[in-house]
């Protein structure tokens, strides 16, 4: 069985209200990424944030500055996000990836594509109401095809982000259509905390995805809005990889941990069940990244 790849999801759109260690600026993201690299991470996924306020940013220079800093001091594989529903067009959502790819020092190794359309309203169980009732993460097949082609033309590897079994089937069709090249790096998104777009953050929720996973997919699992640690053993045992970080959940169970502490725990758990952790060089080989 291959070694376990650990991806750190370092900040996403998380605030500092529940964990003050969420990094915002390029320097902060780089510092966190280096700690995670030393602890066993081989991929860093990040969102550009306003360095002062933490507000989501689409600034290509912030994205590039972050990538350059990480590359200067490590061999981590770099995966900035695509712009989500907050941006007006597919072209705008891709613009920073295209810009970053013009320079080898900032060209991403990966760019993630959410392989379907989802309702992303959050239900508040304390009040018994949805916090919003009209937020749709829109990804038409035409948009997904544009993303896949543009990412590959930029010399970047697309990552399939899978919120449900339908997304697995669409991704497999993209392989057949030549839009994705095996081995596909696929990320299973489980959801908790009132977000219902993904399967539940349970072993059963994970298994219902893995049962449909093609053999030429290298898959990892994350849990947006919930603690991933109860699933780490199950994922590792089934040959999967792990994507974890303060971007998805603050991990108050451990106080106010940093991303590196989460990576360190995952690495220990993987080794305890007999799977060593992949270095960035080994992750490149496993995922077919040049």
Secondary structure, 3 states (H helix, E strand, C coil): CCCECEEEECCCCCCCCCCCCCCCCHHHHHHHHHHHHHHCCCEEEECCECCCCCCECCCHHHHHHHHHHHHHHCCCEEEECCCCCCCCCHHHHHHHHHHHCCCCCCCCCEEEEECCCEECCEEECCCCEECCCCCEECCCHHHHHHHHHHHHHCCCEEEEEECCHHHHHHHHHHHHCCCCCCCEEEEEEEECCCECCCECCCHHHHHHHHCCCCCCEEEEEEEECCCCHHHHHHHHHCCCEEEECCCCCCCHHHCCCCHHHHHHHHHHHHHHCCCCECCHHHHHHHHCCC
